């Protein structure tokens, strides 16, 4: 992981938390949201604005190193709504 460039700033992370308003997957609003890489680091992902969403501990642990759409299909979550919302948020926060 030390060899991969991660460029998510604290300002960007705070903006992501505010924009999502809780866990990006289940909507839970715990105080300790975690940075979840939609494309896991183990599969070539990085901590970047376009790849990170806030996740509660439960969703983050459940997703583990699965790719986000594969995991969402398995959990029967609304993949399309998530991807549309993620694109909207990524676009709105791109200038940070």
Residue frames as a rotation matrix with the C-alpha (Angstrom) as fourth column:
UNK 1
0.570 0.822 0.000 0.00
0.822 -0.570 0.000 0.00
0.000 0.000 -1.000 0.00
UNK 2
0.340 -0.528 -0.778 2.93
0.256 -0.744 0.617 2.33
-0.905 -0.409 -0.117 0.60
UNK 3
-0.694 -0.655 0.299 3.87
0.419 -0.031 0.907 2.09
-0.585 0.755 0.296 -3.07
UNK 4
-0.160 0.744 0.649 0.47
0.948 -0.069 0.312 3.34
0.277 0.665 -0.694 -4.27
UNK 5
-0.956 -0.154 0.250 -0.28
0.117 -0.981 -0.157 7.06
0.270 -0.121 0.955 -4.52
UNK 6
-0.059 0.935 -0.350 -3.27
0.994 0.085 0.061 8.07
0.087 -0.344 -0.935 -2.41
UNK 7
-0.842 -0.348 0.412 -4.42
0.381 -0.924 -0.002 11.65
0.381 0.155 0.911 -2.84
UNK 8
0.262 0.965 0.005 -7.66
0.594 -0.166 0.787 11.97
0.761 -0.203 -0.617 -0.85
UNK 9
-0.683 -0.503 0.530 -7.34
-0.034 -0.703 -0.711 15.08
0.730 -0.503 0.463 1.31
UNK 10
-0.799 0.391 -0.456 -8.98
0.544 0.149 -0.826 15.66
-0.255 -0.908 -0.332 4.68
UNK 11
-0.621 0.570 -0.539 -11.09
-0.517 -0.814 -0.265 18.40
-0.589 0.114 0.800 3.07
UNK 12
-0.508 0.406 -0.760 -12.30
-0.688 0.339 0.641 15.99
0.518 0.849 0.107 0.38
UNK 13
-0.765 0.203 -0.611 -13.09
0.406 0.889 -0.214 13.31
0.499 -0.411 -0.762 2.97
UNK 14
-0.756 0.501 -0.421 -15.13
0.213 -0.421 -0.882 15.79
-0.619 -0.756 0.212 5.02
UNK 15
-0.508 0.561 -0.653 -17.01
-0.824 -0.537 0.179 16.83
-0.250 0.630 0.735 1.86
UNK 16
-0.630 0.253 -0.734 -17.78
-0.268 0.816 0.512 13.19
0.729 0.519 -0.447 1.03
UNK 17
-0.815 0.332 -0.476 -19.16
0.580 0.458 -0.673 12.56
-0.006 -0.824 -0.566 4.50
UNK 18
-0.614 0.590 -0.525 -21.34
-0.191 -0.756 -0.626 15.67
-0.766 -0.284 0.577 4.27
UNK 19
-0.543 0.381 -0.748 -22.54
-0.836 -0.166 0.523 14.90
0.075 0.910 0.409 0.74
UNK 20
-0.640 0.284 -0.714 -23.49
0.026 0.937 0.350 11.31
0.768 0.205 -0.607 1.49
UNK 21
-0.059 0.640 0.766 -25.04
-0.840 -0.446 0.308 12.17
0.539 -0.626 0.564 4.87
UNK 22
0.449 0.141 0.882 -24.11
-0.692 0.679 0.244 8.77
-0.565 -0.720 0.403 6.31
UNK 23
-0.342 -0.554 0.759 -23.05
0.019 0.803 0.595 5.38
-0.940 0.218 -0.264 5.02
UNK 24
-0.528 0.073 -0.846 -23.06
-0.805 -0.361 0.471 5.43
-0.271 0.930 0.250 1.22
UNK 25
-0.884 0.117 -0.453 -24.43
-0.124 0.875 0.468 1.88
0.451 0.469 -0.759 1.18
UNK 26
-0.423 0.737 -0.527 -27.06
0.821 0.558 0.121 1.62
0.383 -0.382 -0.841 3.92
UNK 27
0.126 0.469 0.874 -27.55
0.143 -0.880 0.452 5.25
0.982 0.068 -0.178 4.98
UNK 28
0.581 0.052 -0.812 -26.58
0.794 0.184 0.580 4.64
0.180 -0.982 0.066 8.62
UNK 29
0.501 -0.357 0.788 -25.18
-0.113 -0.930 -0.350 7.70
0.858 0.086 -0.507 10.35
UNK 30
0.713 -0.321 -0.624 -22.74
0.701 0.360 0.616 6.40
0.027 -0.876 0.481 12.94
UNK 31
0.884 -0.382 -0.270 -20.09
-0.274 -0.890 0.364 8.78
-0.380 -0.247 -0.892 14.26
UNK 32
-0.013 -0.978 0.210 -17.25
-0.397 0.197 0.897 6.62
-0.918 -0.071 -0.390 13.01
UNK 33
0.940 0.337 -0.059 -17.71
-0.165 0.294 -0.941 6.32
-0.300 0.894 0.332 9.24
UNK 34
0.084 -0.932 0.353 -14.79
0.187 0.362 0.913 4.63
-0.979 -0.011 0.204 7.51
UNK 35
-0.023 -0.203 -0.979 -13.16
-0.899 -0.423 0.109 5.27
-0.437 0.883 -0.173 4.15
UNK 36
0.222 0.128 0.967 -14.20
0.169 0.971 -0.168 2.47
-0.960 0.201 0.194 1.82
UNK 37
-0.628 -0.472 -0.619 -12.59
-0.569 -0.264 0.779 2.05
-0.531 0.841 -0.103 -1.59
UNK 38
0.496 0.856 -0.148 -15.19
-0.709 0.300 -0.638 1.03
-0.502 0.421 0.755 -4.16
UNK 39
0.703 -0.458 -0.543 -12.40
-0.127 0.671 -0.731 -0.68
0.699 0.583 0.413 -6.06
UNK 40
0.964 -0.262 -0.054 -10.42
0.110 0.204 0.973 -2.23
-0.244 -0.943 0.225 -3.19
UNK 41
0.407 -0.901 -0.154 -6.74
-0.861 -0.434 0.265 -1.49
-0.306 0.024 -0.952 -2.78
UNK 42
-0.163 -0.461 0.872 -6.08
-0.207 0.881 0.427 -5.23
-0.965 -0.111 -0.239 -3.12
UNK 43
0.292 0.347 0.891 -7.53
0.775 0.460 -0.433 -4.98
-0.560 0.817 -0.135 -6.64
UNK 44
-0.408 -0.611 0.678 -5.66
0.891 -0.429 0.150 -1.84
0.199 0.665 0.720 -7.68
UNK 45
0.603 0.703 0.376 -7.85
0.567 -0.710 0.418 0.85
0.561 -0.038 -0.827 -6.09
UNK 46
-0.630 -0.776 0.039 -6.55
0.560 -0.488 -0.669 3.92
0.538 -0.400 0.742 -4.29
UNK 47
-0.016 0.546 -0.838 -7.74
0.853 -0.430 -0.296 6.39
-0.521 -0.719 -0.459 -1.67
UNK 48
-0.953 -0.197 0.229 -8.95
0.295 -0.769 0.567 9.03
0.065 0.608 0.791 -4.14
UNK 49
-0.648 0.736 -0.198 -11.98
-0.543 -0.628 -0.558 11.26
-0.535 -0.254 0.806 -4.36
UNK 50
-0.135 0.605 -0.785 -13.45
-0.945 0.159 0.285 9.17
0.297 0.780 0.550 -7.18
UNK 51
-0.292 -0.079 -0.953 -12.90
-0.151 0.988 -0.036 5.82
0.944 0.134 -0.300 -5.44
UNK 52
-0.926 -0.129 -0.356 -13.76
0.318 0.244 -0.916 6.46
0.205 -0.961 -0.185 -1.77
UNK 53
0.006 0.935 0.356 -17.16
-0.184 -0.349 0.919 6.58
0.983 -0.071 0.170 -0.09
UNK 54
-0.555 -0.130 0.822 -18.06
-0.820 -0.083 -0.567 6.74
0.142 -0.988 -0.061 3.61
UNK 55
-0.004 0.525 -0.851 -19.17
-0.172 0.838 0.518 3.38
0.985 0.148 0.087 5.00
UNK 56
0.569 0.220 0.792 -20.33
-0.816 0.030 0.577 2.18
0.103 -0.975 0.197 8.38
UNK 57
-0.398 -0.786 0.473 -18.26
-0.840 0.519 0.158 -0.56
-0.370 -0.335 -0.867 10.02
UNK 58
0.069 0.518 0.853 -20.84
-0.120 0.853 -0.508 -3.20
-0.990 -0.067 0.121 9.17
UNK 59
0.948 0.303 -0.096 -20.97
-0.111 0.033 -0.993 -2.44
-0.298 0.952 0.065 5.44
UNK 60
0.357 -0.892 -0.276 -17.21
-0.920 -0.284 -0.272 -1.96
0.164 0.351 -0.922 5.20
UNK 61
-0.421 -0.500 0.757 -16.55
-0.674 0.731 0.108 -5.29
-0.607 -0.464 -0.645 6.90
UNK 62
0.367 0.660 0.655 -19.17
0.030 0.696 -0.718 -7.07
-0.930 0.283 0.235 4.80
UNK 63
0.929 -0.028 -0.368 -17.82
-0.363 -0.252 -0.897 -5.66
-0.067 0.967 -0.244 1.54
UNK 64
0.511 -0.811 0.285 -14.25
0.277 0.469 0.839 -6.53
-0.814 -0.350 0.464 2.53
UNK 65
-0.502 -0.770 -0.395 -12.21
-0.182 -0.353 0.918 -6.65
-0.846 0.532 0.037 -0.69
UNK 66
-0.081 0.572 0.816 -15.13
0.859 0.455 -0.234 -7.19
-0.505 0.682 -0.529 -3.07
UNK 67
-0.932 -0.071 0.356 -15.73
0.285 -0.753 0.594 -4.80
0.225 0.655 0.722 -5.95
UNK 68
-0.818 0.575 -0.033 -18.64
-0.361 -0.556 -0.749 -2.54
-0.449 -0.600 0.662 -5.05
UNK 69
-0.161 0.837 -0.523 -21.15
-0.974 -0.050 0.220 -3.64
0.158 0.545 0.824 -7.70
UNK 70
-0.388 -0.036 -0.921 -20.50
-0.112 0.994 0.008 -7.33
0.915 0.106 -0.390 -7.10
UNK 71
-0.948 -0.009 -0.318 -21.03
0.312 0.173 -0.934 -6.83
0.063 -0.985 -0.161 -3.36
UNK 72
-0.660 0.742 -0.116 -24.17
-0.644 -0.639 -0.421 -4.72
-0.386 -0.203 0.900 -3.87
UNK 73
-0.151 0.595 -0.790 -25.71
-0.751 0.451 0.483 -7.38
0.643 0.666 0.378 -6.12
UNK 74
-0.580 -0.145 -0.802 -24.98
0.256 0.902 -0.348 -10.04
0.773 -0.407 -0.486 -3.53
UNK 75
-0.908 0.204 -0.366 -26.57
0.320 -0.226 -0.920 -7.90
-0.270 -0.953 0.140 -0.78
UNK 76
-0.166 0.874 0.456 -29.51
0.963 0.043 0.267 -6.98
0.214 0.483 -0.849 -3.05
UNK 77
-0.153 0.025 -0.988 -28.82
0.432 -0.897 -0.090 -3.26
-0.889 -0.441 0.126 -2.66
UNK 78
0.835 0.539 0.109 -29.89
0.360 -0.384 -0.850 -0.68
-0.416 0.749 -0.515 -5.26
UNK 79
-0.082 -0.967 0.242 -26.72
0.809 0.077 0.582 -0.62
-0.582 0.244 0.776 -7.36
UNK 80
-0.085 0.087 0.993 -28.07
0.863 -0.492 0.117 1.83
0.498 0.866 -0.033 -9.94
UNK 81
0.866 0.448 0.220 -29.18
0.271 -0.792 0.547 4.41
0.419 -0.415 -0.808 -7.37
UNK 82
0.619 -0.716 -0.321 -25.80
0.399 -0.065 0.915 4.14
-0.676 -0.695 0.245 -5.63
UNK 83
-0.237 -0.787 0.570 -23.83
0.911 0.023 0.411 4.61
-0.336 0.617 0.711 -8.87
UNK 84
0.241 0.398 0.885 -25.91
0.667 -0.730 0.147 7.61
0.705 0.555 -0.442 -9.94
UNK 85
0.989 0.138 -0.058 -25.53
0.131 -0.612 0.780 9.23
0.072 -0.778 -0.623 -6.51
UNK 86
0.350 -0.932 -0.096 -21.79
0.598 0.144 0.789 8.49
-0.721 -0.334 0.607 -6.45
UNK 87
-0.239 -0.412 0.879 -21.35
0.957 -0.256 0.140 10.13
0.168 0.874 0.456 -9.86
UNK 88
0.607 0.538 0.585 -23.32
0.405 -0.843 0.354 13.19
0.684 0.022 -0.729 -8.73
UNK 89
0.935 -0.273 -0.228 -21.24
0.138 -0.314 0.940 13.55
-0.328 -0.910 -0.255 -5.59
UNK 90
0.067 -0.959 0.274 -17.97
0.826 0.207 0.524 12.96
-0.560 0.191 0.806 -7.42
UNK 91
-0.042 -0.013 0.999 -18.89
0.840 -0.541 0.028 15.68
0.541 0.841 0.034 -9.90
UNK 92
0.804 0.465 0.371 -19.94
0.201 -0.800 0.566 18.12
0.560 -0.381 -0.736 -7.20
UNK 93
0.860 -0.505 -0.075 -16.76
0.000 -0.146 0.989 17.60
-0.511 -0.850 -0.126 -5.17
UNK 94
0.609 -0.639 0.471 -14.28
0.790 0.430 -0.438 17.36
0.077 0.638 0.766 -8.07
UNK 95
0.456 -0.429 0.780 -13.04
0.130 -0.835 -0.535 20.91
0.881 0.345 -0.324 -7.60
UNK 96
0.970 -0.068 0.233 -11.96
-0.242 -0.211 0.947 20.38
-0.016 -0.975 -0.221 -3.99
